[in-house]
Amino acid sequence: MWRVRQAAVACEVCQSLVKHSSGTKGSLPLQKLHLVSRSIYHTHHPTLKLQRPQLRMSLQQFSSLTSLPLRKLKLSPVKYGYQPHRNFWPARLAARLLKLRYLILGSAVGGGYTAKKTFDQWKDMIPDLSDYKWIVPDIVWEIDEYIDLGSPGETAFRATDPGSESDKRYRKGLLGELILLQQQIQEHEEEARRAAGQYSTSYAQQKRKVSDKEKIDQLQEELLHTQLKYQRILERLEKENKELRKLVLQKDDKGIHHRKLKKSLIDMYSEVLDVLSDYDASYNTQDHLPRVVVVGDQSAGKTSVLEMIAQARIFPRGSGEMMTRSPVKVTLSEGPHHVALFKDSSREFDLTKEEDLAALRHEIELRMRKNVKEGCTVSPETISLNVKGPGLQRMVLVDLPGVINTVTSGMAPDTKETIFSISKAYMQNPNAIILCIQDGSVDAERSIVTDLVSQMDPHGRRTIFVLTKVDLAEKNVTSPSRIQQIIEGKLFPMKALGYFAVVTGKGNSSESIEAIRDYEEEFFQNSKLLKTSMLKAHQVTTRNLSLAVSDCFWKMVRESVEQQADSFKATRFNLETEWKNNYPRLRELDRNELFEKAKNEILDEVISLSQVTPKHWEEILQQSLWERVSTHVIENIYLPAAQTMNSGTFNTTVDIKLKQWTDKQLPNKAVEVAWETLQEEFSRFMTEPKGKEHDDIFDKLKEAVKEESIKRHKWNDFAEDSLRVIQHNALEDRSISDKQQWDAAIYFMEEALQARLKDTENAIENMVGPDWKKRWLYWKNRTQEQCVHNETKNELEKMLKCNEEHPAYLASDEITTVRKNLESRGVEVDPSLIKDTWHQVYRRHFLKTALNHCNLCRRGFYYYQRHFVDSELECNDVVLFWRIQRMLAITANTLRQQLTNTEVRRLEKNVKEVLEDFAEDSEKKVKLLTGKRVQLAEDLKKVREIQEKLDAFIEALHQEK
């Protein structure tokens, strides 16, 4: 109906034109005439100006009916004056009624024929649009995905299922309307060209001479004006489409339609790339899936181009400083809200809020610095970031560190080589799309990245060249044709699939994306590069760039993804065959699964500590504690006290030394012994073989967990204070209740003294050398020093036999006597050697005497109960060892309670914390779980995961088609 109305308007205007031209001398202004009438009937009008008719902003007002050629009407002459008529009105009425019937019938038949003939004329008049295809951006050919022009007076936006019948009819109708719209534009341009020619002819007739150059410039300006108007119409429609699609996505996001939303294609593809980034290609499985690799010299505007494509300032910025220190994989997808999130985080950053943008830039900078190892400037570790928003083009981009020419201060010496190796690793992928960023404000000959790109893609089959900062280039470059030579790659040997020129702002980091976009559009609207046809309309602005990159990306994905899936299927088959041949009875557990299995075993072994019997704990604690304190008890307490003259002095000395020992050393020694005992038992449970179930692949992990847990474990600080009181009270008690305890104390004393006697005899043997038996049987000889010690020992033994109750220290005259006796036999000795030998000789003599006294005290319990009244036997040393033995038993019991009630649980908690930390540290797991079996299972799992994700992606890709 709206097309009929447009045609009617055209006819009315033309009829009015006929009336004015035939009946009056005045003329109607040409600008008020209908477009078709003006272009057909008034081509030689003297007031015609070279101005394109203004396009309507509403897309629905354009129709193919506006290009309908009007037929010339044959007007009957008008007779003026009065004509008398006879008053036969009944006859005239009947004639007119009959005439009306024939008119209606004739109009119906003739109108049908005329409509058919007119339609045939339209078909013959449709021009060939192939020569003007460059004028219309690619968005026009894909706009049928968003706009429905079938409804009159409104723009309908759909979110239909692709591939449905309604969607096909909708696309077909919309494409027809767009073709009609393009035909209109081409007709208007033809009219402008004809009008320009007629205008020049008219002016030539009026003797106004216009040069050919001025006419060409004027026509080009008109054509550019038309292109820019058409561009603005499309941008307005895209903006409306973006807002309405945002509303549709928000409704789906809230579940209004109650339908299950599938994961988008680009998200599925991004997951495949994330898995591939962690894949160890040790089985010659190369990653050839497409990505858009963004490379450029440092400060060439690489980050700004990415931000314009993502429509948000998401990257850290710095003046002249290297900010991109590791690759950043950015996955762009469409969504109801403009947000960003990392692969390993659930936090969403709202890109419409400045505080969230600042937090996102700070987080990216922190992750980059964390990836960079000490002593390096850049890192190959990839940061994965997803950016969603309405109207974003779906693709995966990888932002690489900027290529540098020289290493400046503060950088690692190998920074340049590292950046080159990272860039080559991404660009050598035969399906990677290289987005080469070149700074237009500097000389092209100074570019480093173009040489690198030319090496990786010499034929330019997957390279898109982008010239940034064109505004500065046009301002500073004296010859604008130089920019054209850069765009066409004539200044350096680099070929590309497409060439684009963009403007990335005025150099102010606080500029918004909208402001930069407006500035870019304004610049190219007034730029000489477009006016002089050095650049074409589809080669400028970041919007056209993003559309072209997205088209190229998906074309490359569709061409290569199935081949990559087949490659991974073959790799999976090879890995499965290798596993079956090497480990036929084992499950395919990867590193994470093996870690979980080892974790369960370690926790079970820690729990086993709680099943140790109290008797076992107390026995090992008491034995370990005595081994630790026995030397102090014998050397510093018992021997000094036993060498006193009477029992009173003995007991006094013992009490003083025990008190000092308890206050300063004993509790700390006891805690150390308990902690060491717990470690030993824990290690025993961790390392002892489990028979056939033992898997040595876990040994390194268990050892590391044990060491780290022990390092983190700290004994309770209050244990020493409470233990000190208990030990002091135990040592204060001297009351032996029964004969059994008395005998146990004597047995304990004998064992201690015999152990010390054995150590003393070994020391004397080492001092004097082998005896006569060993010398004869084993052919051993004494050294000169050992002979001197032996002679000294013999002399001291003679002195002890003369006085068995000799005190522990030698007097000066005794030392002189011994030395003279030895000199008389030709043995020269030093007084210090005599003292050292006396210490060991007297110690052996004293220990033997003490052991003999022990035997005498076996029947002394009766005298002990009478406090040794009327008895020459005094067994105070037995009481001392009973006190020590009882203290050891009470301390062992106290430590055992603390172990089972507190420390074992704290150790278990530490083990769990260590295991959790190891679980998050992938490098630690790789280091501790190693071997061919682990690596094979790891590769097999990853290849399976990649292949399954690729199959799902390919299926979804076919469904979208």
C-alpha positions, 0 to 999 in steps of 0.5 A, spaced: 500 500 500 505 504 501 508 503 494 501 505 491 501 511 495 508 513 493 506 512 486 500 516 487 504 522 490 508 522 484 502 522 479 499 528 482 506 532 482 506 531 475 499 533 473 500 539 477 507 540 473 502 539 466 497 544 469 502 549 470 506 548 464 500 548 459 496 554 462 501 559 465 507 563 464 510 562 471 515 556 473 515 551 479 521 551 482 525 545 481 526 543 488 519 542 489 518 537 484 518 530 485 525 526 484 522 522 478 519 528 474 525 533 475 530 528 472 526 526 466 522 532 464 526 538 466 533 536 465 535 543 461 532 547 467 536 553 467 536 554 475 538 547 476 544 546 481 549 540 482 545 538 489 543 531 490 536 530 493 536 529 500 535 522 502 529 520 507 532 518 514 526 513 514 528 507 510 521 505 509 520 511 505 524 508 499 521 504 494 522 502 487 516 505 485 519 512 486 523 510 480 517 509 475 518 513 469 512 517 467 508 517 461 507 523 457 500 525 457 496 528 451 492 534 453 486 536 450 486 543 448 482 547 453 476 551 449 474 558 453 467 561 453 460 559 454 457 553 451 449 553 451 446 546 453 439 543 452 436 541 458 435 534 456 437 531 463 434 524 463 437 522 457 444 525 459 443 522 466 442 515 463 448 516 458 453 518 463 451 512 468 452 507 462 459 511 460 461 510 468 460 503 467 464 502 461 469 507 464 470 502 470 470 496 466 475 499 461 480 502 466 480 495 470 482 491 463 487 497 461 490 498 468 492 491 468 495 491 461 498 497 463 501 495 470 504 488 466 507 493 461 510 497 466 513 492 470 516 489 464 519 496 463 522 496 470 525 489 469 529 492 463 531 498 466 535 495 472 542 497 472 548 492 473 550 494 480 557 490 480 561 497 478 558 500 484 558 495 489 564 498 493 560 504 494 555 500 499 558 497 505 558 490 506 553 491 512 548 492 507 548 485 504 548 482 511 543 487 514 537 482 513 539 478 519 537 484 523 531 488 519 525 487 517 522 491 512 516 488 510 511 491 515 509 498 513 511 504 517 516 501 522 522 497 522 521 490 525 527 486 529 527 479 529 531 474 533 528 468 529 531 461 529 536 461 523 534 456 518 526 456 519 521 457 513 519 464 516 526 466 517 528 464 510 521 468 507 523 474 512 531 474 509 528 473 502 523 479 502 528 483 506 534 482 501 529 484 495 527 491 499 535 492 500 536 491 492 530 496 490 533 501 495 540 500 492 537 501 485 534 507 487 541 510 490 544 508 483 538 512 479 539 518 484 547 518 482 545 517 475 540 523 475 546 527 479 551 525 473 546 527 468 544 533 471 551 535 472 552 534 464 546 538 463 548 544 468 555 544 464 551 545 457 547 550 460 552 554 463 556 553 456 550 556 453 550 562 457 558 563 456 560 561 463 566 556 462 568 551 468 574 547 468 574 540 467 578 539 474 572 543 477 567 539 475 570 532 477 571 535 484 564 537 484 562 531 482 566 527 487 564 531 492 557 530 491 558 522 490 562 522 497 556 526 500 551 521 498 556 515 501 556 519 507 549 520 508 548 513 506 553 511 511 549 515 517 543 511 515 546 505 516 549 507 522 543 509 525 539 503 523 545 499 526 544 503 533 536 502 533 538 494 531 543 494 537 538 497 542 532 492 540 537 486 540 539 488 547 532 488 549 531 481 546 537 478 549 535 481 556 528 478 555 531 471 554 536 473 559 531 473 564 527 467 562 521 471 559 521 466 553 522 460 558 527 457 553 533 454 554 539 458 551 544 454 548 552 457 548 554 461 543 558 459 537 564 464 539 564 461 546 564 454 544 570 456 540 573 460 545 573 454 550 577 450 545 582 455 544 583 455 552 584 448 552 589 448 546 593 453 550 594 448 555 596 442 551 603 440 551 604 438 543 609 433 545 605 428 540 606 433 534 599 435 534 599 442 532 594 448 533 592 450 527 585 453 529 584 460 526 585 466 531 586 474 529 593 475 531 594 483 533 601 485 532 605 491 531 610 496 533 610 498 540 606 505 541 603 503 534 596 504 536 595 496 537 591 497 543 587 503 541 584 499 535 582 493 539 579 497 544 575 500 538 573 493 536 571 491 543 568 498 544 571 499 551 577 501 554 579 495 557 587 495 557 592 498 561 595 504 558 602 508 559 606 513 555 611 510 552 612 504 557 611 497 555 604 495 557 602 489 554 607 484 557 604 477 555 599 475 550 591 477 552 586 473 548 580 477 547 573 473 546 568 478 543 561 475 543 554 478 543 550 479 549 545 483 553 550 487 557 557 490 556 561 486 561 568 483 561 570 477 565 576 472 566 576 465 564 578 463 571 574 468 575 566 469 576 567 476 577 563 481 571 566 487 570 561 492 567 564 496 562 559 502 562 562 504 569 568 507 569 570 504 576 569 497 573 573 499 567 579 501 572 579 495 576 579 491 570 585 494 567 588 494 574 587 486 574 590 485 567 596 489 569 597 485 575 596 478 571 601 480 566 606 482 572 604 475 575 606 471 569 612 475 568 618 471 571 623 474 575 629 477 571 624 477 564 620 483 561 615 479 557 612 472 558 608 467 553 603 466 558 596 467 555 591 471 559 584 469 557 578 475 557 571 474 555 568 481 552 560 481 551 556 486 549 550 488 544 552 489 537 559 486 538 562 482 532 564 475 534 571 473 534 577 471 538 583 476 538 590 475 541 593 482 543 601 481 543 607 485 546 609 490 541 615 489 537 621 493 539 627 495 535 632 496 541 632 494 548 632 500 553 634 500 560 630 496 565 628 491 560 631 484 560 637 483 555 633 478 551 626 482 551 627 483 543 628 476 541 622 473 546 617 478 543 619 476 536 619 468 538 612 469 541 609 473 535 612 468 530 609 462 535 602 465 533 603 467 526 606 461 524 599 458 524 597 457 517 590 459 519 591 465 523 589 472 521 594 477 522 592 484 523 598 488 522 598 495 525 602 500 522 603 507 525 601 512 519 604 518 523 611 515 522 615 513 516 613 506 513 621 504 512 622 505 520 617 499 521 619 493 524 613 489 524 612 489 516 618 485 515 616 480 520 609 479 517 612 479 510 616 473 513 610 469 516 605 471 510 609 472 504 603 472 499 598 476 504 593 471 504 591 472 511 594 479 513 589 485 514 593 491 514 591 497 518 594 504 518 593 508 524 593 515 526 591 517 519 589 524 521 596 525 524 599 522 517 595 527 513 597 533 517 604 532 517 605 528 510 607 533 505 604 528 499 598 525 501 599 520 495 604 517 500 599 515 504 596 511 499 602 508 497 603 505 504 596 503 504 597 499 498 604 496 500 608 500 495 613 503 500 615 496 503 614 489 500 608 486 504 602 484 501 595 483 505 588 481 504 585 488 505 588 495 507 584 499 512 585 506 515 583 508 522 583 514 527 584 512 534 583 519 537 586 525 539 592 522 543 588 523 550 587 517 554 581 519 557 577 520 551 571 515 550 570 510 545 563 514 542 568 521 542 573 517 538 568 514 533 565 521 532 572 524 531 573 519 526 567 519 522 568 527 522 575 526 520 574 522 514 568 526 512 572 532 511 579 528 509 582 529 502 583 521 502 576 520 500 575 526 496 581 524 492 579 517 491 585 515 494 581 511 499 575 508 498 569 508 503 569 501 505 577 502 507 576 507 513 573 507 520 574 501 525 567 499 524 568 497 517 575 494 520 571 490 525 566 487 520 571 485 515 576 482 520 569 478 523 568 476 516 575 473 514 575 470 521 569 466 520 570 464 513 577 461 516 574 458 521 569 454 517 574 452 512 579 449 517 575 447 523 573 440 520 580 439 518 583 440 525 577 436 528 580 430 523 587 431 525 585 430 533 581 424 531 587 421 529 592 423 534 587 420 539 587 414 536 594 413 536 594 415 544 589 410 545 593 405 542 599 406 545 596 406 552 593 399 551 600 397 549 603 399 555 598 400 561 593 395 559 590 394 566 591 401 569 585 406 568 587 412 564 588 417 570 591 424 568 595 428 573 589 431 576 586 425 577 592 422 580 593 427 585 586 426 587 587 419 588 594 421 592 590 426 596 586 420 599 591 416 600 595 421 604 589 423 608 588 416 610 595 415 612 594 421 617 588 418 620 592 412 621 596 416 626 589 416 631 589 409 631 596 408 634 595 405 641 597 409 647 602 404 650 606 405 643 606 412 644 608 412 651 613 407 650 617 410 644 616 417 647 619 415 654 625 411 650 626 417 645 626 422 651 631 418 655 636 418 649 635 425 649 636 427 656 641 421 659 647 424 657 645 430 661 642 426 667 649 422 668 654 427 666 651 433 669 647 430 675 649 423 677 656 423 677 657 430 680 653 428 686 655 421 687 662 424 687 660 427 694 662 424 701 656 423 704 648 422 702 646 429 705 650 433 700 648 428 694 641 429 695 642 437 696 646 437 689 641 432 686 635 437 688 639 443 686 641 440 679 634 437 677 630 444 679 635 448 674 634 442 669 626 442 670 626 450 669 630 451 663 631 445 659 627 439 660 620 441 658 623 444 651 627 437 650 620 434 652 616 438 646 622 437 641 622 429 643 614 429 642 614 433 635 620 428 632 616 422 635 610 425 631 614 426 625 617 419 625 611 416 626 607 420 620 613 419 616 613 411 617 606 411 615 607 415 609 613 411 606 612 404 608 610 400 602 603 398 602 604 391 598 601 390 591 597 396 592 603 401 593 604 405 587 611 408 587 608 414 582 606 418 588 612 417 592 615 424 590 608 427 592 608 424 599 615 426 601 613 433 599 607 433 602 610 431 609 616 436 608 611 442 607 606 439 613 612 438 618 615 445 616 608 449 617 606 445 624 608 448 630 607 445 637 602 449 642 606 454 645 602 453 652 605 446 652 611 447 655 608 451 661 604 446 663 609 440 662 614 444 666 609 444 672 608 436 671 615 434 671 617 439 677 612 435 681 614 428 679 621 430 680 620 432 687 617 425 689 622 421 693 617 415 696 617 409 692 611 405 694 613 398 693 619 393 692 617 392 684 618 399 683 625 399 687 627 393 682 625 397 676 629 403 678 635 398 680 634 395 673 633 402 669 640 404 673 644 398 671 642 399 664 644 406 664 650 405 667 652 399 663 651 403 657 655 409 659 661 403 661 660 401 654 661 407 651 667 409 656 671 402 654 670 404 647 673 411 648 679 408 652 680 402 646 680 408 641 685 412 645 690 406 647 689 402 640 688 395 639 689 390 645 694 384 644 689 379 642 687 384 636 694 385 634 695 378 633 689 376 630 688 381 626 695 384 624 693 391 627 698 395 630 698 401 635 700 408 633 706 412 637 700 416 640 696 410 642 702 407 645 703 413 650 696 413 652 697 406 653 703 407 658 699 413 661 693 408 662 697 403 665 700 408 670 694 411 672 690 404 673 696 402 678 695 408 682 687 407 682 689 400 685 692 403 691 687 407 692 680 405 690 676 411 693 680 416 690 677 422 688 675 424 681 680 429 680 688 428 680 692 433 684 698 437 681 703 432 685 700 426 682 700 429 675 708 430 676 709 423 679 706 420 673 710 424 668 716 422 672 715 415 672 713 415 665 719 419 663 723 414 667 721 408 662 723 413 656 715 416 655 715 423 654 708 425 656 704 432 657 700 434 663 694 435 659 694 428 656 695 425 663 688 429 665 685 426 659 687 419 660 685 420 667 678 422 666 676 416 662 680 411 666 677 414 673 670 414 669 670 406 668 673 405 675 667 409 677 662 406 673 664 399 675 664 401 682 656 404 681 654 397 678 657 393 684 653 398 688 647 397 684 647 389 686 648 391 693 642 395 693 637 390 690 636 387 697 636 394 700 628 396 699 627 394 707 633 399 709 630 404 704 623 404 708 627 405 715 630 411 712 637 407 712 637 407 720 642 403 723 645 401 716 651 402 712 648 401 706 645 408 702 642 407 696 640 414 694 643 413 687 637 408 686 632 413 689 635 418 684 634 414 678 627 412 680 625 419 680 628 420 673 624 414 671 617 416 674 618 423 671 619 420 664 613 416 665 609 422 667 612 426 661 611 421 656 603 420 658 602 427 658 605 428 651 601 422 649 595 425 651 597 432 647 599 428 641 592 424 640 588 430 642 591 436 639 597 435 635 595 429 630 589 433 628 593 440 627 597 436 623 592 433 619 589 440 618 596 442 615 596 436 611 589 438 608 592 445 607 598 443 603 594 439 599 589 444 597 595 449 595 598 443 591 592 442 588 592 450 585 599 450 583 599 446 576 607 447 576 608 443 583 603 438 580 607 437 574 614 437 578 611 432 583 607 427 578 612 425 573 613 419 568 611 417 561 604 414 564 602 421 567 604 424 561 601 419 556 594 420 560 594 427 560 595 428 553 590 423 552 585 426 556 586 433 553 586 430 546 579 427 547 576 434 550 579 438 544 576 433 539 569 433 543 569 440 543 570 441 536 565 436 534 560 440 538 562 446 535 562 443 528 555 441 529 553 448 532 556 451 526 552 446 521 545 448 525 547 455 524 547 454 517 
